[in-house]
Amino acid sequence: MRPTPSHSTVTLHPFATAQGGCGLRAVLSGRIDHAALPGLTPLLRRAADAQALTLRVDLGRVEFLDSCGIGILLALRNAVLDRGGAIAFENHPPQIRRVLERSRIIALTAPPLSPDDCLALPAAA
């Protein structure tokens, strides 16, 4: 069994959108829980300050997600949508998808945006 990291990391990668804008791909890894908030705060601030941000959140390296982590992801989603942006959560590992499905968090399990799609996901969670 692989050891679970005791922390989370976020790496940001810019990408060009179909409309000639710039989006961000955020790759999350490790544990997304209460302890992850300090590491995710800069991303939350950037999302809250950006106008019409296109954000793709890659969950493929996330190993643990609890209710606090779900709250962090929903806060990120709401910050992006409130500013007229678009957000998609993609590459859900099976254990993370199960947590989200059991929690009935539809907004975090909806099909991801296509690389050229800049439409916001529906606001209902």
Secondary structure, DSSP 8 states (H G I E B T S, - for coil): -----SSEEEEEEEEE-TTS-EEEEEEEEEEESGGGHHHHHHHHHHHHH-SS-EEEEEEEEEEEE-HHHHHHHHHHHHHHHHTT-EEEEE---HHHHHHHHHHT-GGGTS----TT------S--
